[in-house]
């Protein structure tokens, strides 16, 4: 699956252009973003795509020297299981 990267969004589309996987993390204030939505099309669930999205989002956020807050329940769960304590 090929992902497209924007400043506050990572996503993938199918051949028709329909979004089939997406994570959004809008800036809430200078230097802080909110991972507020993770979406994977039901036909693709169970393949680890949501985890890939969250990991890529954290990498993009970190490389931009920004801080993340998490309001997306999946991102909260993923971070608790995969991120080392700060």
Biopython code that builds the backbone (N, CA, C, O; Angstrom):
import numpy as np
from Bio.PDB.StructureBuilder import StructureBuilder

atoms = [
    (1, "UNK", "N", (0.854, -1.182, 0.000)),
    (1, "UNK", "CA", (0.000, 0.000, 0.000)),
    (1, "UNK", "C", (0.891, 1.233, 0.000)),
    (1, "UNK", "O", (1.847, 1.327, 0.770)),
    (2, "UNK", "N", (0.565, 2.168, -0.870)),
    (2, "UNK", "CA", (1.300, 3.413, -0.934)),
    (2, "UNK", "C", (0.570, 4.495, -0.158)),
    (2, "UNK", "O", (-0.633, 4.699, -0.324)),
    (3, "UNK", "N", (1.314, 5.178, 0.686)),
    (3, "UNK", "CA", (0.740, 6.241, 1.501)),
    (3, "UNK", "C", (1.169, 7.602, 0.957)),
    (3, "UNK", "O", (2.274, 7.758, 0.437)),
    (4, "UNK", "N", (0.283, 8.576, 1.085)),
    (4, "UNK", "CA", (0.583, 9.964, 0.737)),
    (4, "UNK", "C", (0.730, 10.739, 2.039)),
    (4, "UNK", "O", (0.019, 10.492, 3.014)),
    (5, "UNK", "N", (1.658, 11.671, 2.033)),
    (5, "UNK", "CA", (1.964, 12.431, 3.245)),
    (5, "UNK", "C", (1.659, 13.902, 3.022)),
    (5, "UNK", "O", (2.066, 14.492, 2.022)),
    (6, "UNK", "N", (0.938, 14.483, 3.968)),
    (6, "UNK", "CA", (0.697, 15.917, 4.015)),
    (6, "UNK", "C", (1.182, 16.393, 5.376)),
    (6, "UNK", "O", (1.593, 15.575, 6.199)),
    (7, "UNK", "N", (1.146, 17.679, 5.629)),
    (7, "UNK", "CA", (1.695, 18.186, 6.888)),
    (7, "UNK", "C", (0.946, 17.669, 8.109)),
    (7, "UNK", "O", (1.556, 17.502, 9.165)),
    (8, "UNK", "N", (-0.348, 17.411, 8.004)),
    (8, "UNK", "CA", (-1.114, 16.958, 9.159)),
    (8, "UNK", "C", (-2.008, 15.769, 8.824)),
    (8, "UNK", "O", (-3.073, 15.584, 9.414)),
    (9, "UNK", "N", (-1.546, 14.957, 7.849)),
    (9, "UNK", "CA", (-2.377, 13.844, 7.400)),
    (9, "UNK", "C", (-1.518, 12.850, 6.623)),
    (9, "UNK", "O", (-0.637, 13.230, 5.852)),
    (10, "UNK", "N", (-1.799, 11.562, 6.850)),
    (10, "UNK", "CA", (-1.207, 10.489, 6.066)),
    (10, "UNK", "C", (-2.375, 9.636, 5.605)),
    (10, "UNK", "O", (-3.266, 9.314, 6.390)),
    (11, "UNK", "N", (-2.368, 9.267, 4.315)),
    (11, "UNK", "CA", (-3.524, 8.532, 3.810)),
    (11, "UNK", "C", (-3.152, 7.667, 2.608)),
    (11, "UNK", "O", (-2.091, 7.823, 2.005)),
    (12, "UNK", "N", (-4.059, 6.754, 2.285)),
    (12, "UNK", "CA", (-3.944, 5.924, 1.088)),
    (12, "UNK", "C", (-5.294, 5.916, 0.405)),
    (12, "UNK", "O", (-6.337, 5.990, 1.055)),
    (13, "UNK", "N", (-5.263, 5.826, -0.914)),
    (13, "UNK", "CA", (-6.498, 5.770, -1.685)),
    (13, "UNK", "C", (-6.489, 4.530, -2.575)),
    (13, "UNK", "O", (-5.438, 3.963, -2.873)),
    (14, "UNK", "N", (-7.679, 4.130, -2.986)),
    (14, "UNK", "CA", (-7.772, 3.024, -3.944)),
    (14, "UNK", "C", (-7.660, 3.591, -5.359)),
    (14, "UNK", "O", (-7.448, 4.791, -5.537)),
    (15, "UNK", "N", (-7.802, 2.741, -6.344)),
    (15, "UNK", "CA", (-7.644, 3.171, -7.738)),
    (15, "UNK", "C", (-8.660, 4.233, -8.171)),
    (15, "UNK", "O", (-8.411, 4.985, -9.114)),
    (16, "UNK", "N", (-9.798, 4.292, -7.484)),
    (16, "UNK", "CA", (-10.816, 5.287, -7.840)),
    (16, "UNK", "C", (-10.616, 6.616, -7.104)),
    (16, "UNK", "O", (-11.333, 7.583, -7.360)),
    (17, "UNK", "N", (-9.634, 6.661, -6.185)),
    (17, "UNK", "CA", (-9.388, 7.884, -5.424)),
    (17, "UNK", "C", (-10.069, 7.923, -4.078)),
    (17, "UNK", "O", (-9.924, 8.898, -3.342)),
    (18, "UNK", "N", (-10.807, 6.886, -3.741)),
    (18, "UNK", "CA", (-11.487, 6.813, -2.442)),
    (18, "UNK", "C", (-10.453, 6.570, -1.337)),
    (18, "UNK", "O", (-9.577, 5.715, -1.471)),
    (19, "UNK", "N", (-10.567, 7.332, -0.248)),
    (19, "UNK", "CA", (-9.659, 7.151, 0.892)),
    (19, "UNK", "C", (-9.980, 5.817, 1.556)),
    (19, "UNK", "O", (-11.121, 5.560, 1.942)),
    (20, "UNK", "N", (-8.953, 4.967, 1.684)),
    (20, "UNK", "CA", (-9.143, 3.654, 2.298)),
    (20, "UNK", "C", (-8.397, 3.514, 3.618)),
    (20, "UNK", "O", (-8.626, 2.563, 4.366)),
    (21, "UNK", "N", (-7.502, 4.458, 3.908)),
    (21, "UNK", "CA", (-6.783, 4.474, 5.186)),
    (21, "UNK", "C", (-6.308, 5.899, 5.423)),
    (21, "UNK", "O", (-5.840, 6.571, 4.504)),
    (22, "UNK", "N", (-6.435, 6.360, 6.685)),
    (22, "UNK", "CA", (-6.094, 7.757, 6.953)),
    (22, "UNK", "C", (-5.856, 7.974, 8.439)),
    (22, "UNK", "O", (-6.505, 7.375, 9.298)),
    (23, "UNK", "N", (-4.897, 8.856, 8.707)),
    (23, "UNK", "CA", (-4.713, 9.364, 10.066)),
    (23, "UNK", "C", (-4.568, 10.873, 9.941)),
    (23, "UNK", "O", (-3.877, 11.371, 9.052)),
    (24, "UNK", "N", (-5.228, 11.597, 10.843)),
    (24, "UNK", "CA", (-5.142, 13.057, 10.826)),
    (24, "UNK", "C", (-4.611, 13.546, 12.164)),
    (24, "UNK", "O", (-4.902, 12.987, 13.221)),
    (25, "UNK", "N", (-3.820, 14.611, 12.079)),
    (25, "UNK", "CA", (-3.231, 15.182, 13.287)),
    (25, "UNK", "C", (-3.052, 16.692, 13.108)),
    (25, "UNK", "O", (-1.943, 17.184, 12.901)),
    (26, "UNK", "N", (-4.183, 17.419, 13.195)),
    (26, "UNK", "CA", (-4.123, 18.871, 13.020)),
    (26, "UNK", "C", (-3.364, 19.559, 14.160)),
    (26, "UNK", "O", (-3.321, 19.080, 15.294)),
    (27, "UNK", "N", (-2.780, 20.680, 13.814)),
    (27, "UNK", "CA", (-2.065, 21.471, 14.812)),
    (27, "UNK", "C", (-3.085, 22.156, 15.718)),
    (27, "UNK", "O", (-4.017, 22.801, 15.239)),
    (28, "UNK", "N", (-2.902, 22.011, 17.016)),
    (28, "UNK", "CA", (-3.818, 22.622, 17.980)),
    (28, "UNK", "C", (-3.271, 23.939, 18.512)),
    (28, "UNK", "O", (-4.026, 24.837, 18.887)),
    (29, "UNK", "N", (-1.972, 24.036, 18.539)),
    (29, "UNK", "CA", (-1.281, 25.265, 18.899)),
    (29, "UNK", "C", (0.133, 25.136, 18.362)),
    (29, "UNK", "O", (0.529, 24.060, 17.913)),
    (30, "UNK", "N", (0.882, 26.196, 18.400)),
    (30, "UNK", "CA", (2.240, 26.185, 17.863)),
    (30, "UNK", "C", (3.044, 25.025, 18.441)),
    (30, "UNK", "O", (3.257, 24.947, 19.651)),
    (31, "UNK", "N", (3.486, 24.130, 17.570)),
    (31, "UNK", "CA", (4.341, 23.018, 17.979)),
    (31, "UNK", "C", (3.625, 21.815, 18.560)),
    (31, "UNK", "O", (4.284, 20.872, 18.998)),
    (32, "UNK", "N", (2.293, 21.813, 18.580)),
    (32, "UNK", "CA", (1.532, 20.694, 19.134)),
    (32, "UNK", "C", (0.447, 20.271, 18.149)),
    (32, "UNK", "O", (-0.281, 21.103, 17.608)),
    (33, "UNK", "N", (0.355, 18.963, 17.928)),
    (33, "UNK", "CA", (-0.693, 18.418, 17.066)),
    (33, "UNK", "C", (-1.528, 17.433, 17.875)),
    (33, "UNK", "O", (-1.089, 16.921, 18.906)),
    (34, "UNK", "N", (-2.728, 17.180, 17.392)),
    (34, "UNK", "CA", (-3.634, 16.239, 18.039)),
    (34, "UNK", "C", (-3.904, 15.085, 17.070)),
    (34, "UNK", "O", (-4.534, 15.280, 16.031)),
    (35, "UNK", "N", (-3.429, 13.892, 17.408)),
    (35, "UNK", "CA", (-3.781, 12.723, 16.606)),
    (35, "UNK", "C", (-5.236, 12.428, 16.962)),
    (35, "UNK", "O", (-5.535, 11.848, 18.006)),
    (36, "UNK", "N", (-6.131, 12.844, 16.063)),
    (36, "UNK", "CA", (-7.547, 12.825, 16.405)),
    (36, "UNK", "C", (-8.382, 11.808, 15.629)),
    (36, "UNK", "O", (-9.556, 11.606, 15.939)),
    (37, "UNK", "N", (-7.778, 11.162, 14.614)),
    (37, "UNK", "CA", (-8.581, 10.217, 13.830)),
    (37, "UNK", "C", (-7.676, 9.226, 13.127)),
    (37, "UNK", "O", (-6.691, 9.593, 12.488)),
    (38, "UNK", "N", (-8.032, 7.971, 13.262)),
    (38, "UNK", "CA", (-7.402, 6.903, 12.491)),
    (38, "UNK", "C", (-8.534, 6.124, 11.839)),
    (38, "UNK", "O", (-9.470, 5.689, 12.511)),
    (39, "UNK", "N", (-8.441, 5.953, 10.523)),
    (39, "UNK", "CA", (-9.485, 5.254, 9.786)),
    (39, "UNK", "C", (-8.848, 4.225, 8.859)),
    (39, "UNK", "O", (-7.878, 4.517, 8.160)),
    (40, "UNK", "N", (-9.409, 3.015, 8.862)),
    (40, "UNK", "CA", (-9.044, 1.978, 7.898)),
    (40, "UNK", "C", (-10.343, 1.383, 7.370)),
    (40, "UNK", "O", (-11.230, 1.018, 8.142)),
    (41, "UNK", "N", (-10.446, 1.289, 6.062)),
    (41, "UNK", "CA", (-11.628, 0.710, 5.439)),
    (41, "UNK", "C", (-11.874, -0.688, 6.016)),
    (41, "UNK", "O", (-10.927, -1.451, 6.209)),
    (42, "UNK", "N", (-13.130, -1.025, 6.291)),
    (42, "UNK", "CA", (-13.433, -2.340, 6.876)),
    (42, "UNK", "C", (-12.838, -3.520, 6.096)),
    (42, "UNK", "O", (-12.495, -4.539, 6.696)),
    (43, "UNK", "N", (-12.714, -3.399, 4.796)),
    (43, "UNK", "CA", (-12.166, -4.500, 4.000)),
    (43, "UNK", "C", (-10.678, -4.734, 4.255)),
    (43, "UNK", "O", (-10.138, -5.770, 3.867)),
    (44, "UNK", "N", (-10.014, -3.774, 4.907)),
    (44, "UNK", "CA", (-8.564, -3.873, 5.152)),
    (44, "UNK", "C", (-8.218, -4.078, 6.620)),
    (44, "UNK", "O", (-7.042, -4.206, 6.962)),
    (45, "UNK", "N", (-9.199, -4.111, 7.474)),
    (45, "UNK", "CA", (-8.923, -4.204, 8.916)),
    (45, "UNK", "C", (-8.286, -5.547, 9.260)),
    (45, "UNK", "O", (-8.490, -6.550, 8.576)),
    (46, "UNK", "N", (-7.514, -5.534, 10.333)),
    (46, "UNK", "CA", (-6.847, -6.740, 10.795)),
    (46, "UNK", "C", (-5.511, -6.998, 10.116)),
    (46, "UNK", "O", (-4.910, -8.052, 10.321)),
    (47, "UNK", "N", (-5.033, -6.047, 9.306)),
    (47, "UNK", "CA", (-3.770, -6.213, 8.588)),
    (47, "UNK", "C", (-2.650, -5.338, 9.152)),
    (47, "UNK", "O", (-1.556, -5.293, 8.590)),
    (48, "UNK", "N", (-2.916, -4.649, 10.248)),
    (48, "UNK", "CA", (-1.891, -3.808, 10.870)),
    (48, "UNK", "C", (-1.737, -2.433, 10.247)),
    (48, "UNK", "O", (-0.778, -1.719, 10.541)),
    (49, "UNK", "N", (-2.664, -2.060, 9.396)),
    (49, "UNK", "CA", (-2.548, -0.778, 8.696)),
    (49, "UNK", "C", (-2.704, 0.396, 9.656)),
    (49, "UNK", "O", (-1.971, 1.378, 9.541)),
    (50, "UNK", "N", (-3.630, 0.320, 10.589)),
    (50, "UNK", "CA", (-3.818, 1.416, 11.550)),
    (50, "UNK", "C", (-2.545, 1.633, 12.363)),
    (50, "UNK", "O", (-2.148, 2.772, 12.610)),
    (51, "UNK", "N", (-1.914, 0.553, 12.774)),
    (51, "UNK", "CA", (-0.650, 0.659, 13.510)),
    (51, "UNK", "C", (0.434, 1.316, 12.673)),
    (51, "UNK", "O", (1.205, 2.130, 13.181)),
    (52, "UNK", "N", (0.501, 0.969, 11.394)),
    (52, "UNK", "CA", (1.472, 1.594, 10.496)),
    (52, "UNK", "C", (1.222, 3.091, 10.399)),
    (52, "UNK", "O", (2.156, 3.892, 10.417)),
    (53, "UNK", "N", (-0.062, 3.461, 10.296)),
    (53, "UNK", "CA", (-0.409, 4.881, 10.208)),
    (53, "UNK", "C", (0.034, 5.640, 11.453)),
    (53, "UNK", "O", (0.626, 6.714, 11.350)),
    (54, "UNK", "N", (-0.251, 5.087, 12.624)),
    (54, "UNK", "CA", (0.114, 5.772, 13.868)),
    (54, "UNK", "C", (1.636, 5.880, 13.975)),
    (54, "UNK", "O", (2.160, 6.930, 14.348)),
    (55, "UNK", "N", (2.333, 4.813, 13.653)),
    (55, "UNK", "CA", (3.803, 4.839, 13.715)),
    (55, "UNK", "C", (4.362, 5.906, 12.771)),
    (55, "UNK", "O", (5.233, 6.685, 13.159)),
    (56, "UNK", "N", (3.864, 5.941, 11.537)),
    (56, "UNK", "CA", (4.329, 6.950, 10.578)),
    (56, "UNK", "C", (3.998, 8.363, 11.055)),
    (56, "UNK", "O", (4.795, 9.284, 10.879)),
    (57, "UNK", "N", (2.822, 8.531, 11.657)),
    (57, "UNK", "CA", (2.450, 9.856, 12.170)),
    (57, "UNK", "C", (3.416, 10.295, 13.267)),
    (57, "UNK", "O", (3.882, 11.435, 13.268)),
    (58, "UNK", "N", (3.716, 9.391, 14.200)),
    (58, "UNK", "CA", (4.669, 9.743, 15.263)),
    (58, "UNK", "C", (6.034, 10.084, 14.682)),
    (58, "UNK", "O", (6.689, 11.018, 15.145)),
    (59, "UNK", "N", (6.467, 9.342, 13.678)),
    (59, "UNK", "CA", (7.762, 9.628, 13.051)),
    (59, "UNK", "C", (7.747, 11.008, 12.395)),
    (59, "UNK", "O", (8.703, 11.772, 12.529)),
    (60, "UNK", "N", (6.668, 11.324, 11.689)),
    (60, "UNK", "CA", (6.559, 12.628, 11.035)),
    (60, "UNK", "C", (6.490, 13.755, 12.064)),
    (60, "UNK", "O", (7.135, 14.791, 11.902)),
    (61, "UNK", "N", (5.715, 13.550, 13.108)),
    (61, "UNK", "CA", (5.576, 14.567, 14.155)),
    (61, "UNK", "C", (6.914, 14.806, 14.854)),
    (61, "UNK", "O", (7.317, 15.950, 15.063)),
    (62, "UNK", "N", (7.593, 13.725, 15.210)),
    (62, "UNK", "CA", (8.893, 13.826, 15.887)),
    (62, "UNK", "C", (9.921, 14.516, 15.000)),
    (62, "UNK", "O", (10.671, 15.373, 15.467)),
    (63, "UNK", "N", (9.959, 14.145, 13.722)),
    (63, "UNK", "CA", (10.938, 14.745, 12.823)),
    (63, "UNK", "C", (10.667, 16.228, 12.591)),
    (63, "UNK", "O", (11.566, 16.968, 12.190)),
    (64, "UNK", "N", (9.442, 16.663, 12.840)),
    (64, "UNK", "CA", (9.079, 18.078, 12.712)),
    (64, "UNK", "C", (9.255, 18.820, 14.031)),
    (64, "UNK", "O", (8.896, 19.992, 14.149)),
    (65, "UNK", "N", (9.816, 18.119, 15.028)),
    (65, "UNK", "CA", (10.027, 18.701, 16.363)),
    (65, "UNK", "C", (8.733, 19.203, 16.985)),
    (65, "UNK", "O", (8.701, 20.234, 17.658)),
    (66, "UNK", "N", (7.666, 18.445, 16.742)),
    (66, "UNK", "CA", (6.379, 18.794, 17.341)),
    (66, "UNK", "C", (6.038, 17.785, 18.426)),
    (66, "UNK", "O", (6.630, 16.709, 18.516)),
    (67, "UNK", "N", (5.085, 18.156, 19.231)),
    (67, "UNK", "CA", (4.600, 17.315, 20.304)),
    (67, "UNK", "C", (3.199, 16.832, 19.938)),
    (67, "UNK", "O", (2.434, 17.557, 19.302)),
    (68, "UNK", "N", (2.868, 15.610, 20.339)),
    (68, "UNK", "CA", (1.554, 15.061, 20.010)),
    (68, "UNK", "C", (0.706, 14.858, 21.252)),
    (68, "UNK", "O", (1.177, 14.372, 22.281)),
    (69, "UNK", "N", (-0.557, 15.245, 21.130)),
    (69, "UNK", "CA", (-1.553, 14.827, 22.099)),
    (69, "UNK", "C", (-2.446, 13.848, 21.362)),
    (69, "UNK", "O", (-2.529, 13.885, 20.134)),
    (70, "UNK", "N", (-3.104, 12.986, 22.087)),
    (70, "UNK", "CA", (-3.863, 11.918, 21.456)),
    (70, "UNK", "C", (-5.318, 11.962, 21.896)),
    (70, "UNK", "O", (-5.622, 11.780, 23.075)),
    (71, "UNK", "N", (-6.212, 12.203, 20.952)),
    (71, "UNK", "CA", (-7.637, 12.112, 21.266)),
    (71, "UNK", "C", (-8.288, 10.943, 20.522)),
    (71, "UNK", "O", (-9.441, 10.607, 20.792)),
    (72, "UNK", "N", (-7.573, 10.331, 19.603)),
    (72, "UNK", "CA", (-8.074, 9.151, 18.891)),
    (72, "UNK", "C", (-7.880, 7.923, 19.784)),
    (72, "UNK", "O", (-6.756, 7.635, 20.194)),
    (73, "UNK", "N", (-8.946, 7.204, 20.087)),
    (73, "UNK", "CA", (-8.818, 6.036, 20.977)),
    (73, "UNK", "C", (-7.813, 4.988, 20.473)),
    (73, "UNK", "O", (-7.093, 4.391, 21.273)),
    (74, "UNK", "N", (-7.761, 4.765, 19.177)),
    (74, "UNK", "CA", (-6.797, 3.784, 18.659)),
    (74, "UNK", "C", (-5.364, 4.264, 18.894)),
    (74, "UNK", "O", (-4.507, 3.477, 19.296)),
    (75, "UNK", "N", (-5.100, 5.541, 18.648)),
    (75, "UNK", "CA", (-3.754, 6.076, 18.855)),
    (75, "UNK", "C", (-3.353, 5.996, 20.321)),
    (75, "UNK", "O", (-2.196, 5.712, 20.631)),
    (76, "UNK", "N", (-4.294, 6.242, 21.224)),
    (76, "UNK", "CA", (-4.011, 6.133, 22.662)),
    (76, "UNK", "C", (-3.597, 4.699, 22.994)),
    (76, "UNK", "O", (-2.603, 4.478, 23.685)),
    (77, "UNK", "N", (-4.360, 3.736, 22.502)),
    (77, "UNK", "CA", (-4.065, 2.321, 22.751)),
    (77, "UNK", "C", (-2.726, 1.931, 22.137)),
    (77, "UNK", "O", (-1.921, 1.264, 22.786)),
    (78, "UNK", "N", (-2.481, 2.338, 20.903)),
    (78, "UNK", "CA", (-1.234, 2.006, 20.224)),
    (78, "UNK", "C", (-0.040, 2.576, 20.990)),
    (78, "UNK", "O", (0.957, 1.885, 21.202)),
    (79, "UNK", "N", (-0.146, 3.837, 21.401)),
    (79, "UNK", "CA", (0.957, 4.489, 22.112)),
    (79, "UNK", "C", (1.245, 3.788, 23.444)),
    (79, "UNK", "O", (2.406, 3.624, 23.819)),
    (80, "UNK", "N", (0.214, 3.383, 24.143)),
    (80, "UNK", "CA", (0.399, 2.697, 25.417)),
    (80, "UNK", "C", (1.144, 1.375, 25.235)),
    (80, "UNK", "O", (1.900, 0.957, 26.112)),
    (81, "UNK", "N", (0.930, 0.729, 24.109)),
    (81, "UNK", "CA", (1.547, -0.563, 23.861)),
    (81, "UNK", "C", (2.893, -0.487, 23.141)),
    (81, "UNK", "O", (3.676, -1.434, 23.212)),
    (82, "UNK", "N", (3.181, 0.621, 22.448)),
    (82, "UNK", "CA", (4.345, 0.662, 21.581)),
    (82, "UNK", "C", (5.354, 1.766, 21.830)),
    (82, "UNK", "O", (6.500, 1.653, 21.394)),
    (83, "UNK", "N", (4.969, 2.817, 22.512)),
    (83, "UNK", "CA", (5.909, 3.925, 22.727)),
    (83, "UNK", "C", (6.612, 3.774, 24.054)),
    (83, "UNK", "O", (5.979, 3.469, 25.065)),
    (84, "UNK", "N", (7.925, 3.986, 24.060)),
    (84, "UNK", "CA", (8.629, 3.979, 25.343)),
    (84, "UNK", "C", (8.240, 5.208, 26.144)),
    (84, "UNK", "O", (7.863, 6.227, 25.564)),
    (85, "UNK", "N", (8.323, 5.132, 27.469)),
    (85, "UNK", "CA", (7.974, 6.300, 28.295)),
    (85, "UNK", "C", (8.910, 7.453, 27.975)),
    (85, "UNK", "O", (10.084, 7.247, 27.667)),
    (86, "UNK", "N", (8.384, 8.664, 28.051)),
    (86, "UNK", "CA", (9.207, 9.865, 27.767)),
    (86, "UNK", "C", (9.964, 10.292, 28.994)),
    (86, "UNK", "O", (10.704, 11.275, 28.952)),
]
sb = StructureBuilder()
sb.init_structure("model")
sb.init_model(0)
sb.init_chain("A")
sb.init_seg("    ")
for serial, (resi, resn, name, xyz) in enumerate(atoms, 1):
    if name == "N":
        sb.init_residue(resn, " ", resi, " ")
    sb.init_atom(name, np.array(xyz, "f"), 0.0, 1.0, " ", f" {name:<3s}", serial, name[0])
structure = sb.get_structure()
